[in-house]
Every structure is written in structure tokens, then in C-alpha cells.
Amino acid sequence: MRRSHLIAFAALFLVSPAFACSGPSFKISGDFQSGEKAWGESDAQFQLKGAEAVFTAQVGTQSARWNAGTPLTDLDACVTIAMPQVTADASRSYAGMLFWVVDKDNFYQAVIAPNGMFTVARKVGGKIVPTAPVGWLQSDAVKTGPNEKNTLRVTLEGQTVIVRINDKEIARFRGQAPGAPSYVGLVASSAPAAVDTWSFTDLKVTEGAAAATATTNAAPMQPADATGAVSAAPVAGCGNGKVLFDDEFKVHDPLWGAKSAELDIANGQAEFDPAPGTPTLRWNRGFVFGDLDACASVSLAKATTDPTTSYAGLIFWVEDSRNYYQAVIAPNGYFTVARIADGKAVAKRPVEWKKVPAIKSGAQEKNVLRITAKGRDVQVAINGQAAASFTADPPHTPSYIGIMAASAASKNGDTWLITDFKVTAPQ
């Protein structure tokens, strides 16, 4: 068996009945087929038994296979998963479905565990994305106990992902679909103390997704218009390349983090109300980027008591809340780019605070901030005018793009509004 059909790495990857699949045409159904253009060959960790596939991953690892002969885009996929007869640790063993599989280093996986929990995790460029699209959650939809059978269903339509367990919708989110047809697969792990045995039956994959609408028993998840990049009106000063991601901020997408007193997304804008003297930052945890061309419109809602310590803008090359770059505008017409490493601002900034003539100063003035990053080169433009350029080392791990604002240390703080957020491919 070739390596392209097998994934094995540490199981610390923390991250409806089958007939319910209802796409227009069946693409995978019936017995599991071996071979290079199917599921690969049986080995010690993966056994094909007609209509059943059995995984016995090595201790403390996960093993995965995908059907390499059937690339698809929109789809509806179902499989029935039997819980292990015995497991040494119900919280460290899991099994489920791979989707949007490009290769062994790039895929999503939706899995359930014997303790009744589930998650959707992602691997990009051989690295686990730090924040899972859906973190581990307990669900009463999961049947626990030895040999209990659960039917996992994943529906893909554009960028919308819907996950169901035993015909109950448990997750709906906007994901980052590959730019070309990809594969569907299966995955299972063993806990660190002993080998677990997982059985898969009734696999069906149909081409063309069923209607991606919420069911009556579905918990509210992501916005209903999360399918694909929105064709927003062009914004002067932004890039014109292929749209990789945008958000019209009509409703609060949980991938920006939970609603709070500091951030409210609704009615076409992200409203930041940081506590006095503090910054607030958020990034979309569903999308990662290499080279990018990102922009957003930034405005201060009302006059601030200190225009030198109130600012807002974009954060990029975001690894986590303690490691990122920030490009921000202040209402006095100044601009800077700072690097935050391990939670502290690096003394020498990529761009020191400087007055930029293109900035419209004062409250309620809207400024379009644009960041273009290609390899190590970064260019910044404000209102269509070049503002700065510098060279730096991007992260070695998948990185995010986001937004931020800071309030002056006044009694009531400041309110910043961010709109027209868009990421395109640099030209």
C-alpha cells in the first residue's frame, strides 16, 4: 500500500441512518474496494471485509484512508460507525469521516468518541490547525457503550459544512473548501494505553449535496448565508484578485469568537467596544492563508479623549492571541505596524508610528486599510495610497487574518466600527 492512503500520527490530535444521504447520484456505495484507485490495500491497521472496514490503529496514533478514485466537490456522505468493544480510555479514542481530503497533509475530519463527544478538526500543510473548526463538544446524539452504532453524515455545499449524528444536526459552519475536487475518507484512533477496534459499514457518498438547510432539531450555528464567498460590492482601495474570504458582518459568525461586551457583529459591521485602555482582537478561526491581499474599512464612532492611544485595523500572520502582526490607524492621522510575540510588542516595529496624509482624521471618518503579503514582503496601503512596506518572516504554521481595536484610557472608552472585510489572492 502506498503512503498516500495512510496517515498515522499521535492520537493527541485535539482535536441519520446511512440511507439519509440524498445527493442526486451515488458515487461510493456497497463493498469497500481495494487498490490504488480505491481504498488502498489491507494491512495491520486497516482491513477490508466486503461492506465493512475495520481499523486497529497503533497505540496512541490515528490511521486514515480515503477513496483515491472518486474526487468530488459538493456531496452528501454517510457511514455507520460501531464503537469499540473495549477501550482503555474513552476520551482518547475516536473515529469518523475525512472530507475535503487533498492529501495526507491537508484535510478535515469529523469524529466521535466513546464518551459521547465529537469534534471537527483540520490539518493544513502537515500541521494541525491550532483552533478546531468545531471544538470537542458533548452530544446526546452520540450513542455510547460497547458496539453501539452511530451514523455520521457530512454534507458539503460550497463552503457550508453540515455534520449530523443519527439524523440530528450537531454542527454547521463555513469551511475553507479546496480549490479543486477532493476526496472522502475514514479515520480511527487508538487510545495511548491499548489498541482500539473500530468498524465502519453502510458507507454511501452521493455527488451533489442535499439542501443545506437547518433541520427542526438543529441548534443555531453559523450564518445561513455561509455558502461560498459573498459577492460584495467592490470597495475602492481593495484588491481585485480572486476572493478567498469575505464577511459582510450581517450576523455574528461564531468563528470570530463568541459575542461579548467588547465585540458585536450585526447589521453589516463589527462594533468594537474595548475596555478603557485595552485592545480587543479577533480572527476568523475557519480560514488560514499563505499569500493574501486583505482589506477592511475602519472608522471611529465618536470623538476620543486621546487620539494617540485609540486605534483600530487589521491583524495578520496570526498564530494565536499572543503572536501576530497588527496594522492600525489612529484618529489623529497616524499609522503603525507592530509585531506581537509571546504577548509582548517587539521593541523595533516593522513600521514606526508615522503621520500618513492619506488618513482621514477625526471621528466618523472611514479609512480603507489594505495589507498585501507575498512571501516575506508586506505592503500597506490606506485609502488607495501606499503607506509602508517591509520584509519579515511569516509564521511556519498556518496563520489567520483578523481585526482589532483599542480604546483610550478614558472613563467610557471608544467605539470602533469595521466593515467591508475581504481577503483576495494577491495579483
N, C-alpha and C positions, 0 to 999 in steps of 0.2 A: 504494500500500500504506500502510495506517495504521501509525502509530508503535507501536501496541500489539503488533505482531507482530515488532518488530525491536529487538534490543539490540546496541549497539556501544559498547565502551569498551576501555581499554588492555588488551592481552593479558597484562600483568603481573598477571594475576588469580590470584595464587597465594595460586592455589590449586592359550555353548551355542548352538548354532545357533539361528536365529530360530524354527524350529519348536518349540523347547523351551518357549516361552510356553504356559502351560497353565491360564489362568483359565477360568471357566465359559463366558464368551461373548466373542466378538471385537467390539471397538468401533472399532478403526482397523486396516485391513489393505488391501493392494493398492496401487493408484496413489495418489500424492500429489495431493490436490485443492486447487485454488487458491480464493481467495475469503475474504471477511471471516469467515465461519463455518468456515473450514478453516485452511489454512497461509498465508494472505495471497497476495500477488502476487509473481511473479518480479521480480528486479531485478539490479543488477550483482553483488551479493554472494550471491544465492540463486536457483538455477534449478531448476524442476520439470521433470523429464523422465520422465513416466509413473511407473514404480515406483522411480525414482531421484531423490534430491535432492542437488544439488551446491552446496557452499559455497565461496566465494572471498572470505573476509573481507579487508578492507583491511589493509595492512601495520600490524602492531603492535596489532591490535584483534581482538575476537571478535564474531561475529554469531550471532544465535539466533532461532529461530522456534518457535511452538507451535501445536497444533491447537486453535483457539478455539471449535470447535463441539462438543467432546466433554469435558465436565467429568466427572471420576471421583474415587473415593476409593481403596479397595483395588484393586490392579491388578497385572498382570504384563506388562512391556513389553520387547520385544527389537528390536534393529536391527543390521544388519551394516555396519561402517564400513571403508572402504578407505583405507589410509594414502596420503599424498601421493606422487606420483611423484618429486617433488623438494621438499626443504625446506631453507631456509637455516640453520635451527637446530632440530635435533630435540628440544631441551629447552624450546623456547619456542613450539611449535606443539602444538595438541591439539584433540580433537573428542570428542563424546559425546552424552549424553542429559540433557535437563532433566526434572525432576519436581517435584511439589508447586509448580507454577507458579501464582501468584496474579496477577501482572502483571509488567511489565518490571523492577520493583524488588524482587520477592520470589520467590525460587525456590532450588532446589538444582540442582547439576549434577555428574554423574559423567562424567569424561573420561579418555581415554588419550592418550599422546604417542608420537611415532615412536621415542623412545629406550627404550620398554618400560615407562614409568612410568604410574601412574594416580593420581587423587585424586577426592575428593568435596568440593566447595566449596559455599558458601552466600552468598546476598545477602539482606539484610533492610533494608527501608526505604531502598533505593537505595545501601546501603553494604555492602562486603564484610565478612563476619564475620571478626574477626582470626584465630581459630583454626578451621581447617577441620575438619569432622566426620571426614574421613579425609585426613591429610596425604599429600603425594607419596610414593609407595612404588614400588619396582621389583617387577615381577611377571613370572615366566616364562610366565604365561598369555597375555601380550600378544605377538602375532606382529609382529615389526619387519621393516622393509625396504619398498622401493617397491611400492605397490599391494597389500601384504599385507592380507588381510581378517580382521577381528576382529568377533565377535558379542558385543555388550554387552547384558546383561539386568539390569533393575532390577525387583525385586519389592517391593511396598508392602503391608503388612498392619497396620492400626492405626498404631502408631509404629515398627514394625520395618521397617528398610530392609535388603535383601539385594542386593548387587551381584555379578554373575557376568561373567566374561570367558571366552568359548569354553567354556562349561559348567563352569567352575571357579569356586567361590565365593571371592571375594577380599576381601570386606568385609561385615560385618553390624554394624549399630549401631542405637541408638534415636534417632530423629529427632523433630523438632518439626513434626508434621503441621498443615496449616491447619485452621481450624475449619469449613471448607466444602469441597465438591468443587473440585478444581483440575485443571490441565492437564498434558499431557506434551508435550515438545518436543525439538528437536535444537539443537546448538551446535557451532561450529567456530571456530578462530582461525588467524591467520597470524603467523609469527614477525616480529620487528621489522625484518628486513632485506629480506623479499620476500613476495609473496603466495603462500599455500599453497592447494592444491585438495583438498578432502575430499569423498568420495562416500558417500552413505547409501542402502542398499537393504534390502529384506525387513523393513520396519517392521511390527511387529504389536503391538497393545496389547489385552489382554483385561481385562474387568472382573471383579473378584473375584480376589484373589491366590491363587497356588498355595500349598500348605502351606509355611509359613515355618520349615522345619526345616533344620538343617545337613546338608550332603552329606558323604559319607565323605572327600572330599579337601579339606574346608574347614578353614582354620586357625581356632583358637578366637578368637572376637571378643567381642561383648557378651553380657551375661547372657541366658539363654534366655527369661526372663520379661519381656523388654523391651517387649512389645506393650501399648501404652496405659498410662494411669495406673493404678497399683495401687490397689485398694480397701482401703487400710489402715484399721485400726480408728481411730476418731476419737481425737484427743489433746486433753485438756482444756487450754484456753488457746490453741488454734489456730483459724484461720479456718474457716468453713463454706461458703465460696463454691465455685465450680466448680474442680475440681482441674486445675491446669495442668501440674504435675510433682510426682512424689514418688519416693522411693527407700527401700526397706526395708533396704538395705545387706546383702542376703543374700550377694551376691558382689561382687567388685571390678569395677565398670564402668570400663573404660579412659578414658571421657570425663571421669573425675575426675582423670586423670593416672595415671602408672604407679605400681605398688606400690613402696614404698621403706621404709627403716628408720623414717621419720617418720610414715607412714600405712599402715594395713592395714584394708581394708574386708572384713568377713566376719561371718557369724553374727548379722546384724541390727544391727551397729554399725560406726561408723567410729572406729577407735582411733588417736588422735594420740600420738606419742612424739617431740616436738620435741627437738632437741639442747639441752642446758642453756643457758639464757639467750637462746634464739632462738624465733621464731614459725614455724609452718608453716601455709600456707593452700592450699586447693584449691577450684576451682569447676568445675561441670559445663559442659563446653565444647559440649554439644549443644543447649542451650536458652538462648534470650535472652528478656528480659522488658521490658515497659514498666511499667505499674502492677502491683503484686503484693502479696500477703499471705503472708509466708514464716515458717515456724517450725521449731524443732528443739529436742530435749531434750539438755541438756548436763550432764555430771557428771564430777567429778574422781575417778580410780580409787582413789587413796590420798593420805594427808596430804602436803602440800608443805612444804618448808623455808621458803618465803617466799610467803605468800598474797597479797602485794601485787604480785608480778611474774609470777604464774602466772594464766592466764585462757584462756577459750575462748568461742566464739559464732559468729555469722553474719557473712559479708561480703556486701555488696550494692552495686549500681551498679558492678559490677566491669567495668573496661575491659581490664585486663591485670594482671600481677603487681606493677605499680608505681603503679596508680591504682584506688582503691576506697575504700569506707567499711567500717568494722568496728564491730560492736556486740558487746561482750564482757562476761562475768561473771567476777568473781574469787571465790575460795573464802572470802574474808573478808566477803562480802556487798556488795561494791562493784560498780559498773557504769559503763561509759563508752561513748560513740560517738566514734570518731576518723576523720578523713579522711586518707588516704594519697595524696599527689600527687607524681608523679615519684620515688617510692620513699622519700619522707620524710613524717613526720607533720606536718600543718599545725598551727602553734602554737596557734591558737584552735580548740578542739574543738567540734563541734556539741553534745555533752553532756560536761561535765567529769566526772571520777571522782566518784561520789557513792554514799552508803550507801542501799540500797534495802531496806526492810523485807520486801518480798515474796520476796527471795532466801533460799533455804535454804543456809546457810553450812556449810562443812566438806566432808570427803571423802565420796564415795559418795552425796551428795545430788543428786537430779535436779531441774533447773530448766528450765522451758519458756520459751524466748526467742522472741518474735514481733516481726517487722518488717512494718509496713504502709506502703507507699509509693504515693501517688497524686499524680501531677504533681510538684510541689515539696515537698509535705507528707509528712513521715515521722513515724510514731508507733511507739513501742516499748512492749511490754508484757512482763512477766515473771510467770509463773505466773498469768496471767489478770488481773493488776493493771497499770494504766497506770504506766509508769516514766519516760517522757520523750516530748517531741515537739519538732520543729524544722523549719525550712524551709531547703532548699538546692537547688542546681541539679543535676538529673540529667545524666548524660552525653548528648552529642549523637549518640553511636554506640550500636549495640545493646550491652546490658550483661547481665552474668551474675549469678548468685547462688551463694554458696558457703559454706564452713565453714572455721574456723581454730582453732588452739590455740597457746599459748605456754608454755614451761617456765621455771620459776625457774632461776637460775644455780647450781644445786646439782650435786653430783657425778653423780647419776643422772638428773636431770631429772624431769619429771612426765608422767603419762599421763592424757589426757582422752578421754572416750567421748561420742560424739554419735549420737543415734538419732532416729527419728520425723521425718525431714526431709520437708517438704512445702511446696509453693507453690500457693496458690489465687488466684483472682481476688478482689480486694477488693470488699466489699459496701458 
